[in-house]
Amino acid sequence: MRTVNIHEAKTHLSRLVDRAAKGEPFIIAKAGKPLVKVVPLDAPPAGERKRLGFLRGQISVPDDFDTMFADEIEEMFYGDK
């Protein structure tokens, strides 16, 4: 994540805000010490990102997932049996 000092933030505020709105958050620091984090309004709150299990109940994985098309794949590598 990009860190900018207060002077740079004041100078390039509209450009930085446009980038943050497009999903590139940044931190504003004063004398090298981080003060605030600028993120888009539709960003998920910190600590609430849910990655695993987000499609639970919406899709199903077949029992033979790890062996699906094994014969066809083997044929592609080794030719006809």
GIWOWO-V150132 format. One record per residue. RES is the residue in three letters. SS is DSSP state (H for helix, E for strand, C for the rest). PHI is phi in whole degrees, -180 to 180 (999 if undefined). Layout:
res = [RES	RES]
ss = [SS	SS]
phi = [PHI	PHI]
This chain:
res = [MET	ARG	THR	VAL	ASN	ILE	HIS	GLU	ALA	LYS	THR	HIS	LEU	SER	ARG	LEU	VAL	ASP	ARG	ALA	ALA	LYS	GLY	GLU	PRO	PHE	ILE	ILE	ALA	LYS	ALA	GLY	LYS	PRO	LEU	VAL	LYS	VAL	VAL	PRO	LEU	ASP	ALA	PRO	PRO	ALA	GLY	GLU	ARG	LYS	ARG	LEU	GLY	PHE	LEU	ARG	GLY	GLN	ILE	SER	VAL	PRO	ASP	ASP	PHE	ASP	THR	MET	PHE	ALA	ASP	GLU	ILE	GLU	GLU	MET	PHE	TYR	GLY	ASP	LYS]
ss = [C	E	E	E	E	H	H	H	H	H	H	C	H	H	H	H	H	H	H	H	H	C	C	C	C	E	E	E	E	E	C	C	E	E	E	E	E	E	C	C	C	C	C	C	C	C	C	C	C	C	C	C	C	C	C	C	C	C	C	C	C	C	C	C	H	H	H	C	C	H	H	H	H	H	H	H	H	H	C	C	C]
phi = [999	-75	-118	-123	-83	-60	-62	-64	-63	-66	-68	-118	-58	-64	-66	-65	-66	-59	-66	-65	-64	-88	106	-111	-65	-145	-115	-102	-120	-124	56	81	-100	-60	-113	-138	-117	-104	-132	-67	-62	-88	-71	-67	-59	-58	83	-108	-69	-118	-109	-77	81	-71	-108	-56	87	-101	-133	-134	-104	-66	-62	-96	-54	-77	-121	-60	60	-59	-64	-65	-67	-61	-65	-64	-83	-112	83	-64	-82]
